[in-house]
Amino acid sequence: MKMKPLQVPKRTIMTPGPVEVDPRVLQAMSTPILGQFDPCFTDIMNEVMEMLRELFQTKNHWAFPIDGSSRSGIEALLCSVIEPGDKVLIPIFGRFGHLLVEICERYGADVYTMECPWGEVFDQQKIIAKVKEVKPKIVAIVHGETSTGCMQPLNELGPACRELDVLLIVDVVASIGGANVMVDEWCLDGVIGGTQKCLSVPSGMAPITYNDRIEKIILSRKKVEAGIATAEDIALGNKKNRIHSNYFDLAMLQDYWSPRRLNHHTEATSMLYALREGLRLVLEEGLYERFGRHQYHEKALIAGLKAMGLEIFGDEHHKLPTVTCVKIPLGIDGDWVRQMMLEQFGVEIASSFGPLHGKIWRIGTMGYSCRKENILSVLSALEACLIRAGATIHRGEGLQAALDYYEAPIAAKENANV
Ligand SMILES: *Cc1c(COP(=O)(O)O)cnc(C)c1O
């Protein structure tokens, strides 16, 4: 069979992932392969760990990627810590909360949930009260909920969990590298990031970090498995259960990422090159400069959408700066508009899930995709396609508002009431 050469159209990707990848990352991916125990390669592994600690703003020793999409990191952390029957409390404020529930249930956890309406976040004190009532071993929660565009504050929950001796495991897949995530300051015990969102690296790795509270559990489970557990290990709540996954066994994975380099899987060489370059780009830009850039373009987008006459979905005080949810005007077929934007303009935005499907669009402003030309492209494509779909909008005003914002002096932008 003769297949034509690989060819893909040029796209402007304004979804909540995967997003456009920086050309420097694409270039790094074409670097020749090294053996997985080649000192030149293990040096790269160490460099990635070092940069991940900076990204996560942590002094944790363990910070390395799991091979697989972001949920592989979620699964690795949860399955290494959860033993059947363990109580896990999961506050749900969107679709990815339900993913945490599903994964915890699969590993035999006794799952307790609390929910708030989609488009809102929890009052942290309410979660803390529930923690006191349920007395779970673990609280698992999403930071940036991609499905609703909301960001859950964690600065009170973390210290409270620490005081109550509860582990806090957080999914920061949609926020890491785009919004502030302070692992140590907020007392987060285990954290999972993603590559294909604000890091602008292809999907295929999930950077995680965890502290010694989690490591202690992992190591004690390993000792039980090896038959060398002490009374203290058993007292840690261990129910003599080995970690139920080989691929996601953090005890084995951390041995592989330690100087001992105990063989586990074959590291995804080209993806590690990509992650290294992606992290280098983040740190070169500066963490806080990068968060500032995400907010800067998010504000331009919101100014444009509002001037067009569209409404933003969700609690704007707890908005995730990397995802903007827009209400689809009544009577308009959201999928038809999205399809036309892609076909005519090569611009991609996202629909939503479950109760929000058909009600909102989600526009990502993540990583390399988060730049002025993309904001202007998405606004112009959306306006044109909405007019074609028969929507009543303020013609021409969206782009003008965004241009006004971009052309205004910096001080005015900081005070922009959008
Ligand atoms: C995208 C996303 C995930 C899942 O990522 P995959 O790479 O598709 O496994 C998990 N949590 C959040 C908050 C996300 O945005």
The ligand as a Tripos MOL2 file, in Angstrom:
@<TRIPOS>MOLECULE
LIG
   15    15     1     0     0
SMALL
NO_CHARGES

@<TRIPOS>ATOM
      1 C1         -7.3290   17.6890   30.7120 C.3       1 LIG1
      2 C2         -7.5620   17.3880   32.1180 C.ar      1 LIG1
      3 C3         -7.4030   16.0870   32.6510 C.ar      1 LIG1
      4 C4         -7.1820   14.8480   31.8540 C.3       1 LIG1
      5 O1         -6.1590   14.8860   31.0340 O.3       1 LIG1
      6 P1         -5.8000   13.7330   29.9830 P.3       1 LIG1
      7 O2         -4.4920   14.2120   29.5000 O.co2     1 LIG1
      8 O3         -6.8660   13.7840   28.9530 O.co2     1 LIG1
      9 O4         -5.7340   12.4330   30.6860 O.co2     1 LIG1
     10 C5         -7.5670   15.9480   34.0180 C.ar      1 LIG1
     11 N1         -7.8920   16.9760   34.8070 N.ar      1 LIG1
     12 C6         -8.0630   18.2180   34.3280 C.ar      1 LIG1
     13 C7         -8.4280   19.3190   35.2640 C.3       1 LIG1
     14 C8         -7.9090   18.4610   32.9780 C.ar      1 LIG1
     15 O5         -8.0940   19.6950   32.5050 O.3       1 LIG1
@<TRIPOS>BOND
     1     1     2 1
     2     2     3 ar
     3     2    14 ar
     4     3     4 1
     5     3    10 ar
     6     4     5 1
     7     5     6 1
     8     6     7 2
     9     6     8 1
    10     6     9 1
    11    10    11 ar
    12    11    12 ar
    13    12    13 1
    14    12    14 ar
    15    14    15 1
@<TRIPOS>SUBSTRUCTURE
     1 LIG1         1 GROUP 0 **** ****
